Amino acid sequence: MRRGTGMAGSGELLPGDPTRLGDYWLAGRLGSGGQGVVYEAYDDDGRRVAVKVLHGDPALNHGIEREVNAAERVASFCIAKVLGHDLTAARPYIVSEYIEGPSLRRFLDDRGALGGTGLHRLAVAVATALTSIHEAGVIHRDLKPDNVLLGPDGPRVIDFGIARTVEMSLTSAGLVAGTPSYMAPEVFTGQRAGMPADVFAWGAIILFAATGRDPFQADSLGAVMHRILSLEPDLNDLDSPLRALVASALDKDPASRPTARELLMSLLGGVTDPLTAGARAASEIRTPSGDPSLGARAEDVFVRLARASQELVAEIFLRLVSVDADSEDTIRRVDRAELPAGADDVLAAFTAAGLVTSIGDQVTISRVALLRAWPRLHETEAEWRQYIPDLPYRAVCH
């Protein structure tokens, strides 16, 4: 899954991608991988979410229904909360919070390894998330730096309780595609990943954060397996007491590893409410997102326009909207000649922001999700429409 970059902005939808799934309007791709495709999306109220569309036959997804239901009940401590799902749809999907920030991997690629207080707070954040997940009876099974996002309010763990199998494959050349260096030894010997496997991954993530290198990494799956099963990692970049905790988490014997709560208590000391204390400590890691929503981008363009241009926005955008055969809002291409005088300045500003596309003499909204993502489009429709009574197209709000 595209987690090398986290949720920091989506790319364009590809041909064949849906623009709607249930109540969600898809804006662009966040990434794709063995499990499916993740999209930036907006609900009917304009809330930004991440929608993961699963690969495969919907009939095969019934087995994870119970896990996803449990994931929706996980307490919101250092996680991207699961908001809903439809595993019986033609394109089964899972909806979670959208975290505005880079993945841990991307952050370290840009800024280098962590140490001191920053590393300790990260260890607390991931241990807090694991404790919350495990105490809801959910196992992550695919914990890795790409699934830790650094949001504006602290690190968040994503994709928990969904990945039944580790997302990796073997190419024809025998090279590993994915991140098997975060798999626990028992998984390589045929055991199903349990909570101790998540703890092992926690240790590997903290070691990665301290060094900037994937632990146990090698050029082939066989070499990775050998390192995980037989070799002890170099922990010299870790200071005490974190070094001892990581060593215990990376124990080859799953029965000898601490639980997630034990890790968290060791990191925090004698606190009565470790989840709340852990979330508070994690919030001290603040990462500016640089990832505004579609609506925020549109509003930023709008407020920078001259007053005369602002007064044209209503008519221009409403003329770019139509309805489809199912009476659902959609976008349409419009000849510039249909637009009011003075529209060029408005179109130029929204085109520069990537929100409007020009195709010859025609213009269209770049992403249909803008119809829900920008509150101004659907909160003031009635007011706008009284000034353009001859407009033949249905407006964007209901």
C-alpha positions in Angstrom: 0.0 0.0 0.0 1.3 3.4 -0.9 2.2 4.2 2.7 5.7 5.4 1.8 4.1 8.9 1.7 1.2 8.6 4.2 -1.9 10.5 3.5 -0.2 13.7 2.4 -2.4 14.5 -0.6 -3.9 12.3 -3.2 -3.1 11.7 -6.9 -5.6 11.8 -9.7 -8.2 9.0 -10.1 -7.3 6.6 -12.8 -9.6 5.3 -15.6 -11.9 2.7 -14.1 -11.7 4.2 -10.6 -15.1 4.9 -9.0 -16.1 8.5 -8.2 -18.8 7.5 -5.7 -18.9 4.6 -3.2 -22.0 4.6 -1.0 -22.2 8.1 0.6 -18.6 8.9 -0.2 -17.3 11.1 -3.0 -13.8 10.0 -4.1 -11.3 12.7 -4.8 -8.1 10.9 -5.7 -5.8 7.9 -5.0 -3.7 7.8 -1.9 -2.1 4.5 -2.8 -2.5 0.9 -3.9 -1.1 -2.5 -3.0 -1.9 -6.1 -2.3 -4.9 -5.4 -0.2 -6.6 -2.8 -2.4 -6.7 0.9 -3.2 -6.9 3.8 -0.8 -8.7 6.9 -1.8 -9.2 10.4 -0.4 -12.9 10.9 -0.1 -15.6 13.2 1.3 -19.0 12.4 2.8 -22.2 14.3 2.1 -21.3 16.7 4.9 -17.9 17.5 3.5 -16.0 15.5 6.0 -12.7 14.2 4.7 -12.1 10.4 5.1 -9.9 7.6 3.7 -11.7 4.9 1.8 -10.0 1.6 1.3 -11.4 -0.5 -1.5 -10.5 -4.2 -1.1 -9.4 -6.4 -3.9 -11.1 -9.7 -4.6 -14.5 -11.3 -4.5 -16.9 -9.6 -2.0 -18.0 -13.1 -1.0 -14.5 -13.7 0.4 -14.7 -10.8 2.7 -17.3 -12.1 5.0 -14.6 -13.7 7.2 -13.3 -10.3 8.2 -16.7 -8.7 9.0 -16.3 -9.5 12.7 -12.8 -8.1 12.8 -13.8 -4.8 11.1 -16.8 -4.5 13.5 -14.4 -4.8 16.4 -12.0 -2.3 14.8 -14.8 0.2 14.7 -15.0 -0.1 18.5 -11.3 0.6 19.2 -10.9 3.6 21.5 -9.5 6.6 19.7 -6.1 6.7 21.3 -3.3 7.3 18.7 -5.2 5.6 15.9 -7.0 6.5 12.7 -10.5 5.4 13.8 -12.5 3.1 11.5 -15.7 4.9 10.7 -17.7 2.4 8.7 -17.6 -0.3 6.0 -19.5 -2.2 3.4 -18.0 -5.6 2.7 -20.9 -6.8 0.6 -20.8 -4.0 -2.0 -19.7 -4.8 -5.5 -16.5 -2.9 -4.5 -16.2 -3.7 -0.8 -14.6 -0.9 1.2 -13.6 0.3 4.7 -13.8 4.0 5.8 -11.4 5.5 8.3 -10.3 8.9 9.5 -8.2 10.9 7.2 -4.9 11.8 8.9 -3.2 14.9 7.5 0.4 14.1 7.6 3.3 12.0 6.3 4.1 8.4 7.2 6.9 7.8 9.6 9.0 6.4 6.7 8.6 9.5 4.7 9.3 11.7 7.7 12.5 10.0 8.4 13.5 10.0 4.8 13.2 13.8 4.8 14.6 14.6 8.2 16.7 11.7 9.4 16.5 9.4 12.4 14.9 10.3 15.8 16.5 10.2 19.2 16.0 11.4 22.7 12.6 12.8 23.6 11.2 12.5 20.1 12.0 8.8 19.9 10.5 8.2 23.3 7.3 10.0 22.4 7.0 7.9 19.3 7.5 4.7 21.2 4.8 5.9 23.6 2.4 6.8 20.7 2.7 3.4 18.9 2.5 1.5 22.2 -0.6 3.5 23.1 -2.2 2.6 19.8 -1.4 -1.0 20.1 -2.8 -1.1 23.6 -6.0 0.4 22.4 -6.2 -2.0 19.5 -5.4 -5.1 21.5 -7.8 -4.3 24.3 -10.6 -4.2 21.7 -9.6 -7.7 20.7 -8.1 -6.7 17.4 -4.7 -7.7 16.0 -3.0 -5.3 13.6 -0.9 -7.9 11.7 0.7 -5.4 9.4 2.4 -2.8 11.7 5.2 -1.0 10.0 6.6 2.5 9.5 4.3 3.1 6.5 1.3 2.5 8.7 2.3 5.1 11.3 1.2 8.6 10.2 2.5 11.8 11.9 -0.6 14.0 12.1 -0.9 17.5 13.4 -2.0 16.2 16.8 0.6 13.4 17.0 1.3 9.9 15.5 -1.6 7.7 14.5 -1.6 4.0 13.6 -3.7 3.1 10.6 -4.9 -0.2 8.9 -5.4 -2.1 12.1 -7.7 -5.2 12.2 -7.9 -5.3 8.4 -4.7 -7.0 7.1 -5.3 -10.7 7.5 -2.1 -11.5 5.6 1.2 -9.6 5.5 1.3 -7.4 2.4 4.3 -8.8 0.5 5.0 -11.0 -2.5 8.0 -12.6 -4.1 9.0 -11.4 -7.6 10.3 -13.7 -10.3 13.8 -12.6 -9.4 13.4 -13.7 -5.8 13.3 -10.1 -4.4 11.0 -9.1 -1.7 8.2 -6.6 -2.5 6.8 -5.2 0.7 8.2 -5.0 4.2 8.7 -8.5 5.6 11.4 -7.2 8.0 8.6 -6.3 10.4 7.2 -9.8 10.5 7.7 -11.8 13.7 9.7 -15.1 13.7 6.7 -17.2 14.5 4.9 -16.0 11.3 7.8 -17.4 9.2 7.4 -20.8 10.9 3.7 -21.0 9.9 2.0 -19.6 12.9 -0.8 -17.1 12.6 0.2 -13.6 13.7 -1.1 -12.8 17.1 -0.7 -9.9 19.5 2.9 -10.8 20.3 3.7 -10.3 16.6 2.4 -6.8 16.8 4.7 -6.2 19.8 7.6 -7.5 17.7 6.7 -5.0 15.0 6.6 -2.2 17.6 10.2 -3.1 18.5 11.3 -3.1 14.9 9.6 0.3 14.2 11.3 1.9 17.1 14.7 0.5 16.0 13.9 1.8 12.4 13.1 5.3 13.8 16.4 5.3 15.8 18.5 4.3 12.7 16.6 5.2 9.6 17.1 1.6 8.4 14.7 -1.3 8.2 15.8 -3.9 10.7 16.6 -7.4 9.3 16.4 -6.0 5.7 18.0 -8.1 3.0 17.8 -8.6 -0.8 15.7 -11.8 -0.7 13.0 -13.3 1.4 15.2 -16.1 2.5 17.8 -13.8 3.8 15.2 -11.7 5.7 13.9 -14.9 7.2 17.4 -16.0 8.3 18.0 -12.7 10.0 14.7 -12.6 11.8 14.9 -16.3 12.9 18.6 -16.5 13.7 20.3 -13.1 14.3 20.0 -10.5 17.0 19.6 -6.9 15.8 22.1 -4.2 16.7 20.5 -2.0 19.4 23.5 0.3 20.0 21.6 3.3 18.6 19.1 3.0 21.4 19.6 4.5 24.9 18.4 2.9 28.1 15.8 2.1 29.2 14.3 2.1 25.7 17.0 -0.4 24.5 15.9 -3.0 27.0 12.2 -2.6 26.0 13.0 -3.0 22.3 15.2 -6.0 23.1 12.3 -7.7 24.9 9.8 -6.8 22.2 12.1 -8.4 19.6 12.5 -11.6 21.5 12.4 -14.7 19.2 9.9 -16.4 21.6 6.5 -14.7 21.4 5.7 -15.9 24.9 8.6 -13.9 26.3 7.6 -10.6 24.8 5.7 -8.1 26.9 2.2 -7.2 26.2 1.4 -3.8 24.6 0.0 -2.5 27.9 3.2 -3.7 29.7 5.3 -1.8 27.2 3.2 1.3 27.7 3.4 1.1 31.5 7.1 0.7 31.3 7.4 3.8 29.1 5.2 6.0 31.2 5.9 4.8 34.7 3.3 4.7 37.4 0.2 6.3 35.8 -3.4 5.3 36.6 -4.7 5.8 33.0 -2.0 4.8 30.6 -4.1 5.3 27.4 -4.9 8.9 28.2 -1.4 9.6 29.4 0.0 8.0 26.3 -2.2 10.0 24.0 -1.2 13.2 25.8 2.5 12.4 25.5 2.1 11.5 21.8 0.4 14.8 21.0 3.7 16.6 21.8 5.0 15.3 18.4 3.4 17.9 16.1 3.9 17.7 12.4 2.4 20.4 10.1 0.4 18.6 7.5 0.8 20.8 4.4 -2.2 18.8 3.2 -5.2 21.0 2.9 -8.5 19.5 1.9 -10.2 20.2 -1.5 -12.6 22.5 0.2 -9.8 24.4 2.0 -8.0 24.8 -1.2 -11.1 26.1 -3.0 -11.9 28.5 -0.2 -8.3 29.8 -0.2 -8.7 30.6 -3.9 -12.0 32.3 -3.3 -10.9 34.7 -0.6 -8.0 35.8 -2.7 -10.3 36.9 -5.6 -11.3 40.4 -6.1 -14.8 41.2 -4.9 -16.2 41.4 -8.5 -14.7 38.0 -9.3 -16.1 36.4 -6.1 -19.6 37.5 -7.2 -19.2 35.4 -10.3 -18.1 32.2 -8.6 -21.7 31.1 -7.9 -22.9 31.2 -11.4 -19.7 29.7 -12.9 -19.6 26.7 -10.6 -23.3 26.0 -10.8 -23.1 26.0 -14.6 -20.4 23.3 -14.2 -22.8 21.0 -12.4 -25.4 18.7 -13.8 -27.2 15.5 -12.9 -26.7 11.9 -14.1 -29.2 9.3 -15.1 -29.7 8.4 -11.4 -30.5 12.1 -10.5 -27.2 12.3 -8.7 -25.0 15.4 -8.9 -22.2 15.2 -11.4 -19.9 17.6 -13.3 -20.1 18.7 -16.9 -17.9 20.4 -19.5 -19.0 23.9 -20.4 -18.0 26.1 -23.3 -16.5 29.3 -22.1 -19.1 31.2 -24.1 -21.7 29.9 -21.7 -20.0 31.6 -18.7 -20.5 35.2 -17.7 -18.2 38.0 -18.7 -15.2 38.2 -16.4 -15.1 34.5 -15.9 -11.5 34.2 -17.2 -10.0 35.6 -14.0 -12.0 33.1 -11.8 -11.1 30.2 -14.0 -7.4 31.1 -14.1 -7.3 31.2 -10.3 -9.1 27.8 -9.8 -7.1 26.2 -12.6 -3.8 27.2 -11.0 -5.0 25.5 -7.8 -5.8 22.3 -9.8 -9.5 22.6 -9.1 -10.7 23.4 -12.6 -9.5 21.9 -15.9 -9.5 23.6 -19.3 -9.8 21.4 -22.4 -9.7 23.6 -25.4 -12.5 26.1 -25.2 -14.3 24.0 -22.6 -13.8 23.9 -18.8 -14.8 21.5 -16.1 -14.4 20.8 -12.4 -11.3 18.7 -11.9 -12.6 16.5 -9.2 -16.3 15.7 -8.7 -15.7 15.4 -4.9 -15.3 19.2 -4.8 -19.2 19.3 -4.9 -19.2 18.0 -1.3 -15.7 19.0 -0.1 -16.3 22.8 -0.5 -19.0 24.0 1.9 -19.6 27.2 0.0 -20.9 25.2 -2.9 -23.7 23.5 -1.1 -24.4 25.8 1.9 -25.3 29.0 0.0 -27.0 27.5 -3.1 -30.5 28.9 -2.4 -29.0 32.4 -2.0 -27.0 32.1 -5.2 -29.8 30.7 -7.3 -32.1 33.7 -6.8 -29.6 35.7 -8.8 -29.5 33.2 -11.6 -33.1 32.0 -12.0 -32.6 30.9 -15.6 -30.0 28.3 -14.6 -31.1 25.0 -16.2 -29.0 22.7 -14.1 -29.6 21.2 -10.7 -27.5 22.7 -7.9 -25.0 20.8 -5.9 -26.9 20.6 -2.6 -30.0 18.9 -1.5 
